[in-house]
Amino acid sequence: MSLKTKPIRPLILHCHIPKTAGTTVSAGFRISFESLHIHHYHPDPFYILTKETLETLLEIYPGLRSISSHHLRSFPLSIGARPTFLVTFLRKPEDAIISHLKYIQRNFWALSEPTRRLWPANAPYLSLREFARTYLDQECATEDLCEQTRFICNPDAGALSGLSDGNPKGLNSYEMAHQILAGFHFVGIVEEMKKSLEVLADRLLHWSTQIYFDHSLKLNTSQETSRPAWLTPEDEVGRRVLAASKNDELLYDFFRNQLIDSHRGLRKRRWLGFKPAASDAKEGFSESWGDGTRSLINSARLYWSRKEYCVERPVKPQLSTDLLEVRAAEAVANGQLDPDLVP
């Protein structure tokens, strides 16, 4: 193959929202790309990897394939002459909050000093319930934490369009966050991790990029996986946690439904195993005998052709200098949102 016809590989930017299984996802990129993957860390919790910084990084490491980072909160559609492939994961909001609080308590003295200053000084010594209450009292003037929404809503981009809520952690705009995520190439769901990774791997194949995920790999997880008994509407603190992230809940529900639809479509054109095939057949027979039969025939065809799977229409990305967060902020400020984005 000549250099002129060789496909341009995208630079995968994995925007790692805290407590969304990002370490496990990053490990999948490391397995696939080895030294051409970077898991970036910066001690300043408010640091943002800018497009200019990423361009410099790509000049130093021109073969770089992927980056995972908490600091990818700016979303360029290209870096230099490379298109980007934007990836993130969402998690059920109340579970993300509890997981975050547990992490802070376990690792408080290992955190950087700027990060520790964001939390109550006695955080490691409180019960989880009292820590949650203190956190809510400290952060929730509006009773709306929305940590995932705030991660996506870059406050610098909002300020350019006159949008600000005075919180250095970011804006709390469902419309802006949804507008940004609608431009991402993939949004996964932690609670649907296997389906997410299958759809992500397939989508990257369309970009001439093959990736390998170990579905049994789970890193940086707490040994305690059960929900606290007090995380219920009947408990005062539990009720506040459940009510604290309405915008995150809206984002989660929308993109979870989108993922399920994408995975359903993927199962119809690619062999993913006997369990999904059986589920499709059962669903088909619930509609009609003919639908069930067609599902079985299609599954058999996919099974026998599974080793010959190839992408029929590979993506031919167009380079763009736009930043998704700037596009979204302008749309919100000018009232030019897609009506479907308004809950």
Steps between C-alpha positions, in 0.01 A plus 500: 500500500639839406537777755238702314231238556599407856213595733557785745476358847312717747642615830268347760424742783347317795346770719511325837221630721594402858360169627377373162727192465752711309805314633363175356423663164846658493652155562319375189662772293837415659460132406414599143754777440770427763739797525291700251237553773536765772309514827549865587497637855543854636497593872282809442136380494400802289768451234363453148689347208458761227508440128836682486648270766373194315650627175839538671467150644424359156805675355713327763326162459368495141406130525278553804171308473302581815489712816293447815476782751282676758632821343353446153225756545555674169376309199677578168383326184857483370855528631749609236427289192331226702125473561404426859270226623329624817403240762347525845291293741208596723396331823177492700534830689436388859741208459765735360460733799532219755796348316671841491447557872637153583804566283572833673477341843726208405764713328470834678863530614630386160314776315682811386469796735286705255257208481488446879406864547178435307379259769418522871819465705346223713380298197692179586353485850130539419255222433405482133152633578635799696760564231221504242300744715803729544573485128141588413498789747828631358422464131125523457368849524263390223476135607643405160849351483504366145867405506485338157322797344755736654789293369370524146414873520835675468459831690755678278287432192189612686665827600573580134125504438410681821402184689623452855371373832794618708613147580856408396393138460308596189159589369190305592315511168318192378448661159869580455616159625252319276599711200866409559440128555282484188819588309707226664584195294408269785329532840505181707314397814682346796207279599494365141876459471510188281252646252685832511837344418350291219343807339818705554721233341265474201484875457878527503521230232315743274792737565754232395597448865494159668484486877493219754318516832523239774138488617601335827749774591388733779752743646488760777179358644399491864458163671171631637260503205161502674298819533484659846184397683416867558500586128119499482226766471402424861835614644568874525854484360416225252211704366727800449760291315234351272361846423835674457577430134196559280702612197732201531194274514362653180832450319535146631150395393531648151840353416422164661198467269719603207759236591237225530366592154852497354576162653172356371599609151850359542363157593311488171812543290779342704534178700536583871437160654225248570340691786421813293383277212262315733370829638434629148318180405284516812413861425420408139271212593317727745399708197425221255616157384643655184703762690646233726591278208666786314700582815625140523597496131683831534685378812608184316628709209693729736648202685639337186638828364638630832866453403447687174338809652610819333376856496301575187516879520806626691477855631684768304535771767507864406743713697342783698660764720186534716480436873177327601470697823520833315239385249270395784548817706416714198190291429379537860573873513326565166203272566586278203464163670345197337144477647561128562770591754261683731352265762 
